[in-house]
Amino acid sequence: MWPQIRPAIVVFVILSAITGLAYPLLVTGIAAVAFPWRANGSVVTNDTGKAVGSRLIGQYFSEPGYFWPRPSATSPVPYTSYSGTPASCATGSNSGPTNPALFAAVKRRVARLRAANPTEKGPVPVDLVTSSASGLDPDISAAAAYYQVARVAKARGLPATEVRQLVEHFCRGRLGGVLGSPHVNVLMLNLALDRLSSHKTPRG
């Protein structure tokens, strides 16, 4: 029996070494050389060089002087990656469109947003009251960003037109002009807002 088993074991060991060790190391090495920023997690630093987050993972902002992200379904606190630890609790709410709990959550979020943005009389952008599938979406729609301009400008003591121009600068269009919708990275926008502002509001 050994003559039949031995080739299988040899092939298993060789393929494990190639696919489980050599190939991952090769791909990781190429990525680290060709795309170092992306390969290391797209980490974003502030003006002092301190890491403040990743461009690919959402963070929780609650102060009026910052643009707020999409709601997060992660528990026990929103955006578990905020402290800089890996986003091990990324999750969606798994609530269906007819779930009463989802309706209640959206109703609370709408009320909060209307109270925080009293000058905005139009509909609240849907992505500001619903969490993404991962719960860690770093972007909001352009409409969601513009909805918050008046509040942020007032809290910062900045002209609304200047804050709106900042949103326009960071707005990215559809992928290939077709897929998705215009969107803004919340972390990048808020960091730029800190640089623009004459004072800095503590992050919530």
C-alpha positions as CSV (number, residue, x, y, z in Angstrom):
1,M,0.0,0.0,0.0
2,W,2.9,2.4,0.8
3,P,4.0,2.6,-2.9
4,Q,0.5,3.9,-3.7
5,I,0.2,6.3,-0.8
6,R,3.7,7.8,-1.1
7,P,3.2,9.6,-4.4
8,A,0.0,11.2,-3.1
9,I,1.8,12.5,0.0
10,V,4.7,13.8,-2.0
11,V,2.3,15.6,-4.4
12,F,0.4,17.0,-1.4
13,V,3.5,18.4,0.2
14,I,4.8,19.9,-3.0
15,L,1.5,21.6,-3.9
16,S,1.1,22.8,-0.3
17,A,4.5,24.4,-0.5
18,I,3.9,26.0,-3.8
19,T,0.3,27.2,-3.3
20,G,0.4,27.8,0.5
21,L,3.9,29.3,0.9
22,A,5.8,30.2,-2.3
23,Y,2.9,31.7,-4.3
24,P,1.5,34.0,-1.4
25,L,5.0,35.2,-0.7
26,L,5.7,36.0,-4.3
27,V,2.4,37.9,-4.8
28,T,2.9,39.7,-1.5
29,G,6.4,40.7,-2.5
30,I,5.4,41.9,-5.9
31,A,2.5,43.9,-4.4
32,A,4.8,45.5,-1.7
33,V,7.2,46.7,-4.4
34,A,4.7,47.7,-7.1
35,F,1.9,49.0,-4.9
36,P,3.3,49.6,-1.4
37,W,0.6,52.0,-0.2
38,R,-2.2,49.6,-1.2
39,A,-0.4,46.5,-0.1
40,N,0.0,47.9,3.4
41,G,-3.7,48.6,3.9
42,S,-4.0,52.1,2.2
43,V,-3.2,53.7,5.6
44,V,-3.9,57.4,5.8
45,T,-1.7,59.8,7.9
46,N,-2.4,63.3,9.1
47,D,-0.1,66.3,8.8
48,T,2.0,65.1,11.7
49,G,2.6,61.7,10.0
50,K,0.4,59.8,12.5
51,A,-1.7,57.0,11.1
52,V,-5.4,58.0,11.4
53,G,-7.1,55.2,9.5
54,S,-7.5,53.4,6.2
55,R,-8.9,54.9,3.0
56,L,-10.8,51.6,2.6
57,I,-12.4,51.3,6.0
58,G,-15.0,53.6,7.4
59,Q,-14.7,55.5,10.7
60,Y,-17.2,56.9,13.1
61,F,-17.6,60.7,13.1
62,S,-20.4,62.3,15.2
63,E,-19.3,65.9,15.9
64,P,-21.3,68.6,14.0
65,G,-18.1,69.9,12.5
66,Y,-17.4,66.7,10.5
67,F,-19.1,64.9,7.7
68,W,-20.9,61.8,9.1
69,P,-20.5,58.4,7.4
70,R,-23.1,55.8,6.7
71,P,-24.6,54.1,9.8
72,S,-22.7,51.0,10.9
73,A,-24.2,47.8,12.0
74,T,-21.1,46.7,13.8
75,S,-21.4,46.0,17.5
76,P,-21.0,46.9,20.3
77,V,-19.9,50.2,18.9
78,P,-20.2,51.6,15.3
79,Y,-17.1,51.2,13.1
80,T,-15.0,48.8,15.2
81,S,-11.9,49.8,13.2
82,Y,-12.1,53.3,14.6
83,S,-9.5,52.6,17.3
84,G,-7.0,51.3,14.6
85,T,-7.6,47.6,15.3
86,P,-8.5,45.3,12.5
87,A,-12.1,45.4,11.4
88,S,-12.9,41.9,12.7
89,C,-16.5,42.7,13.3
90,A,-17.5,43.9,9.9
91,T,-21.1,43.0,9.4
92,G,-24.5,44.1,8.0
93,S,-27.7,44.2,9.9
94,N,-29.2,41.3,7.9
95,S,-32.5,43.0,8.3
96,G,-34.9,42.5,5.4
97,P,-36.8,45.4,3.8
98,T,-40.0,44.5,5.7
99,N,-38.3,44.1,9.1
100,P,-39.9,46.3,11.7
101,A,-36.6,46.8,13.5
102,L,-35.1,48.3,10.2
103,F,-38.1,50.7,9.9
104,A,-37.6,51.8,13.5
105,A,-33.8,52.3,13.0
106,V,-34.3,54.3,9.8
107,K,-36.9,56.4,11.5
108,R,-34.5,57.2,14.4
109,R,-31.7,58.1,12.0
110,V,-34.0,60.3,9.9
111,A,-35.1,62.2,13.0
112,R,-31.4,62.6,14.1
113,L,-30.3,63.9,10.7
114,R,-33.2,66.4,10.4
115,A,-32.5,67.7,13.9
116,A,-28.8,68.1,13.1
117,N,-29.4,69.6,9.7
118,P,-32.5,71.9,10.2
119,T,-31.9,74.0,7.0
120,E,-32.2,70.9,4.8
121,K,-35.9,70.4,3.9
122,G,-35.5,67.8,1.2
123,P,-35.5,64.0,1.5
124,V,-32.7,62.6,3.6
125,P,-30.2,60.6,1.3
126,V,-30.9,56.9,1.8
127,D,-27.3,56.0,2.4
128,L,-27.3,58.2,5.5
129,V,-30.0,56.1,7.2
130,T,-29.0,52.6,6.0
131,S,-25.8,50.7,6.7
132,S,-23.8,48.9,4.0
133,A,-23.5,45.2,3.7
134,S,-20.1,45.2,5.3
135,G,-20.9,47.9,7.8
136,L,-17.6,49.6,7.1
137,D,-18.2,51.5,3.9
138,P,-15.7,54.4,3.7
139,D,-17.8,56.4,1.2
140,I,-21.0,58.3,1.1
141,S,-22.9,59.5,-1.9
142,A,-22.3,63.0,-3.2
143,A,-25.9,63.8,-2.2
144,A,-25.2,62.7,1.3
145,A,-22.2,65.0,1.5
146,Y,-24.0,68.0,0.2
147,Y,-26.8,67.4,2.6
148,Q,-24.4,68.0,5.5
149,V,-22.6,71.1,4.1
150,A,-24.6,73.7,5.9
151,R,-24.2,72.0,9.3
152,V,-20.4,71.5,8.9
153,A,-19.9,75.1,7.6
154,K,-21.8,76.5,10.6
155,A,-19.9,74.4,13.1
156,R,-16.6,75.4,11.6
157,G,-17.4,79.0,11.1
158,L,-16.6,78.6,7.3
159,P,-18.6,79.9,4.3
160,A,-20.9,77.2,3.0
161,T,-19.7,77.8,-0.5
162,E,-16.1,77.0,0.6
163,V,-17.2,73.7,2.2
164,R,-19.3,72.8,-0.8
165,Q,-16.2,73.4,-3.1
166,L,-14.3,71.0,-0.9
167,V,-16.9,68.3,-1.4
168,E,-16.8,68.9,-5.1
169,H,-13.1,68.5,-5.1
170,F,-13.2,65.1,-3.3
171,C,-16.2,63.8,-5.3
172,R,-15.4,60.9,-7.5
173,G,-17.7,59.9,-10.4
174,R,-19.0,56.6,-11.6
175,L,-16.5,53.8,-12.4
176,G,-15.9,54.0,-16.1
177,G,-18.6,56.6,-16.3
178,V,-21.2,53.8,-15.9
179,L,-21.0,51.8,-12.6
180,G,-21.9,53.1,-9.2
181,S,-22.8,56.7,-8.4
182,P,-20.8,59.9,-7.5
183,H,-19.3,59.4,-4.0
184,V,-17.0,60.9,-1.5
185,N,-14.5,59.3,0.9
186,V,-15.5,60.5,4.4
187,L,-12.1,60.2,6.0
188,M,-10.2,62.0,3.2
189,L,-12.9,64.8,3.2
190,N,-12.7,65.3,6.9
191,L,-8.9,65.4,7.0
192,A,-9.0,68.1,4.2
193,L,-11.6,69.9,6.2
194,D,-9.3,70.0,9.2
195,R,-6.6,71.5,7.0
196,L,-9.0,74.0,5.6
197,S,-10.5,75.1,8.9
198,S,-8.9,77.7,11.1
199,H,-9.7,75.5,14.1
200,K,-10.1,71.8,14.6
201,T,-13.1,70.2,16.2
202,P,-12.4,67.1,18.3
203,R,-13.5,63.9,16.5
204,G,-16.4,62.1,18.0
